[in-house]
Amino acid sequence: MKEHLPLLFLVFVSLAFALLLAGMLSQGRIKEETEQPPGECAMGQIGSCMKGPCNGTQACVNGTWGRCMVKTVCTPGVREPCIRDYCASAYKICNECGTGYGPCIGMNGS
C-alpha cells in the first residue's frame, strides 16, 4: 500500500490541476461575449459589442440589450479563389471572424 501512495498523490494532484484549468477555461468562455450593461438602452437603439475577438452589434429590446451578433459573409479559414481575367490564379482566406477575406495569395508572385 505504501508503494502506491506517491502514485496516488500524483494522480490526485493531476486531477486537481485539470479541474482548476477547466474552471478557468469555462470562465473565459463566459466572458467571451462582451455586451452592454442591461437596462441602459432605449428601445430600438443599436450598440457595438465584442463576441470573442470579433466586432458585432446588439439591439435594445424593452430596455435590455440583446445578444451580440456578428454578421458573417464567409466561413472562417475557408479558401476562395481570386478571379482575375476569368482565371483563378490565387486564393484568399476568410478571416477568423468570418466578416471578410484577406488579400489574394499567390497572385503576381505574392
C-alpha atoms as a printed R data frame, in Angstrom:
    type eleno elety resid chain resno       x      y       z
1   ATOM     1    CA   MET     A     1   0.000  0.000   0.000
2   ATOM     2    CA   LYS     A     2   2.796  2.427   0.884
3   ATOM     3    CA   GLU     A     3   4.310  1.788  -2.553
4   ATOM     4    CA   HIS     A     4   1.217  3.235  -4.233
5   ATOM     5    CA   LEU     A     5   0.995  6.443  -2.163
6   ATOM     6    CA   PRO     A     6   3.309  8.519  -4.415
7   ATOM     7    CA   LEU     A     7   1.378  7.376  -7.490
8   ATOM     8    CA   LEU     A     8  -1.987  8.143  -5.871
9   ATOM     9    CA   PHE     A     9  -0.721 11.561  -4.781
10  ATOM    10    CA   LEU     A    10   0.446 12.303  -8.342
11  ATOM    11    CA   VAL     A    11  -2.934 11.241  -9.764
12  ATOM    12    CA   PHE     A    12  -4.762 13.396  -7.184
13  ATOM    13    CA   VAL     A    13  -2.625 16.476  -7.924
14  ATOM    14    CA   SER     A    14  -3.036 15.972 -11.687
15  ATOM    15    CA   LEU     A    15  -6.807 15.673 -11.336
16  ATOM    16    CA   ALA     A    16  -6.992 18.787  -9.143
17  ATOM    17    CA   PHE     A    17  -4.915 20.742 -11.670
18  ATOM    18    CA   ALA     A    18  -7.128 19.565 -14.558
19  ATOM    19    CA   LEU     A    19 -10.289 20.638 -12.709
20  ATOM    20    CA   LEU     A    20  -8.783 24.022 -11.884
21  ATOM    21    CA   LEU     A    21  -7.739 24.540 -15.504
22  ATOM    22    CA   ALA     A    22 -11.186 23.505 -16.769
23  ATOM    23    CA   GLY     A    23 -12.803 26.007 -14.404
24  ATOM    24    CA   MET     A    24 -10.560 28.807 -15.619
25  ATOM    25    CA   LEU     A    25 -11.307 27.963 -19.255
26  ATOM    26    CA   SER     A    26 -15.058 27.925 -18.680
27  ATOM    27    CA   GLN     A    27 -14.839 31.364 -17.060
28  ATOM    28    CA   GLY     A    28 -13.048 32.610 -20.172
29  ATOM    29    CA   ARG     A    29 -15.877 31.326 -22.360
30  ATOM    30    CA   ILE     A    30 -18.426 33.138 -20.238
31  ATOM    31    CA   LYS     A    31 -16.518 36.394 -20.665
32  ATOM    32    CA   GLU     A    32 -16.076 35.795 -24.403
33  ATOM    33    CA   GLU     A    33 -19.181 37.788 -25.256
34  ATOM    34    CA   THR     A    34 -18.948 41.409 -24.093
35  ATOM    35    CA   GLU     A    35 -22.298 43.135 -24.113
36  ATOM    36    CA   GLN     A    36 -23.635 46.470 -22.943
37  ATOM    37    CA   PRO     A    37 -24.928 46.647 -19.337
38  ATOM    38    CA   PRO     A    38 -28.611 45.603 -19.034
39  ATOM    39    CA   GLY     A    39 -31.278 48.260 -18.641
40  ATOM    40    CA   GLU     A    40 -29.207 51.096 -20.046
41  ATOM    41    CA   CYS     A    41 -30.703 51.480 -23.511
42  ATOM    42    CA   ALA     A    42 -33.652 52.918 -25.401
43  ATOM    43    CA   MET     A    43 -35.938 50.669 -27.453
44  ATOM    44    CA   GLY     A    44 -34.518 50.127 -30.965
45  ATOM    45    CA   GLN     A    45 -31.084 51.514 -30.107
46  ATOM    46    CA   ILE     A    46 -28.158 49.644 -31.716
47  ATOM    47    CA   GLY     A    47 -24.908 49.249 -29.762
48  ATOM    48    CA   SER     A    48 -21.498 47.818 -30.505
49  ATOM    49    CA   CYS     A    49 -20.201 44.711 -28.744
50  ATOM    50    CA   MET     A    50 -17.482 42.062 -28.908
51  ATOM    51    CA   LYS     A    51 -18.019 38.332 -29.396
52  ATOM    52    CA   GLY     A    52 -14.598 36.861 -28.713
53  ATOM    53    CA   PRO     A    53 -12.173 38.799 -30.947
54  ATOM    54    CA   CYS     A    54 -14.962 39.846 -33.347
55  ATOM    55    CA   ASN     A    55 -16.804 43.175 -33.525
56  ATOM    56    CA   GLY     A    56 -20.570 42.891 -33.535
57  ATOM    57    CA   THR     A    57 -23.791 44.774 -32.848
58  ATOM    58    CA   GLN     A    58 -26.693 44.290 -30.493
59  ATOM    59    CA   ALA     A    59 -30.164 45.799 -30.370
60  ATOM    60    CA   CYS     A    60 -32.090 47.146 -27.409
61  ATOM    61    CA   VAL     A    61 -35.441 45.459 -26.771
62  ATOM    62    CA   ASN     A    62 -37.641 46.600 -23.869
63  ATOM    63    CA   GLY     A    63 -34.742 48.400 -22.176
64  ATOM    64    CA   THR     A    64 -32.407 45.390 -22.316
65  ATOM    65    CA   TRP     A    65 -29.513 44.724 -24.685
66  ATOM    66    CA   GLY     A    66 -29.923 41.624 -26.837
67  ATOM    67    CA   ARG     A    67 -27.276 39.089 -27.879
68  ATOM    68    CA   CYS     A    68 -24.115 40.237 -29.617
69  ATOM    69    CA   MET     A    69 -24.462 39.392 -33.315
70  ATOM    70    CA   VAL     A    70 -21.550 39.208 -35.762
71  ATOM    71    CA   LYS     A    71 -22.591 39.464 -39.414
72  ATOM    72    CA   THR     A    72 -20.657 36.823 -41.311
73  ATOM    73    CA   VAL     A    73 -20.025 36.665 -45.051
74  ATOM    74    CA   CYS     A    74 -17.794 33.586 -45.123
75  ATOM    75    CA   THR     A    75 -16.718 30.578 -43.067
76  ATOM    76    CA   PRO     A    76 -13.524 31.289 -41.050
77  ATOM    77    CA   GLY     A    77 -10.437 29.661 -42.558
78  ATOM    78    CA   VAL     A    78 -12.078 28.711 -45.862
79  ATOM    79    CA   ARG     A    79 -10.082 29.433 -49.036
80  ATOM    80    CA   GLU     A    80 -11.802 31.026 -52.028
81  ATOM    81    CA   PRO     A    81 -10.285 31.589 -55.473
82  ATOM    82    CA   CYS     A    82  -9.293 35.085 -56.573
83  ATOM    83    CA   ILE     A    83 -10.610 35.600 -60.099
84  ATOM    84    CA   ARG     A    84  -8.612 37.789 -62.482
85  ATOM    85    CA   ASP     A    85  -9.300 37.938 -66.216
86  ATOM    86    CA   TYR     A    86 -11.703 34.999 -65.820
87  ATOM    87    CA   CYS     A    87  -8.972 32.819 -64.274
88  ATOM    88    CA   ALA     A    88  -8.463 31.681 -60.696
89  ATOM    89    CA   SER     A    89  -4.755 32.307 -60.264
90  ATOM    90    CA   ALA     A    90  -4.621 32.808 -56.489
91  ATOM    91    CA   TYR     A    91  -6.719 32.386 -53.352
92  ATOM    92    CA   LYS     A    92  -7.940 34.397 -50.372
93  ATOM    93    CA   ILE     A    93  -8.738 33.166 -46.857
94  ATOM    94    CA   CYS     A    94 -11.763 34.113 -44.758
95  ATOM    95    CA   ASN     A    95 -10.705 35.891 -41.540
96  ATOM    96    CA   GLU     A    96 -11.180 34.397 -38.050
97  ATOM    97    CA   CYS     A    97 -14.478 36.227 -37.514
98  ATOM    98    CA   GLY     A    98 -15.999 35.332 -40.880
99  ATOM    99    CA   THR     A    99 -16.513 39.019 -41.665
100 ATOM   100    CA   GLY     A   100 -14.319 39.220 -44.768
101 ATOM   101    CA   TYR     A   101 -11.353 37.923 -46.711
102 ATOM   102    CA   GLY     A   102  -7.653 38.679 -46.531
103 ATOM   103    CA   PRO     A   103  -5.571 39.658 -49.563
104 ATOM   104    CA   CYS     A   104  -5.139 37.332 -52.531
105 ATOM   105    CA   ILE     A   105  -2.210 34.953 -52.009
106 ATOM   106    CA   GLY     A   106  -0.187 33.693 -54.944
107 ATOM   107    CA   MET     A   107  -1.119 36.446 -57.388
108 ATOM   108    CA   ASN     A   108   1.787 38.215 -59.130
109 ATOM   109    CA   GLY     A   109   4.412 36.353 -57.148
110 ATOM   110    CA   SER     A   110   2.950 37.152 -53.707
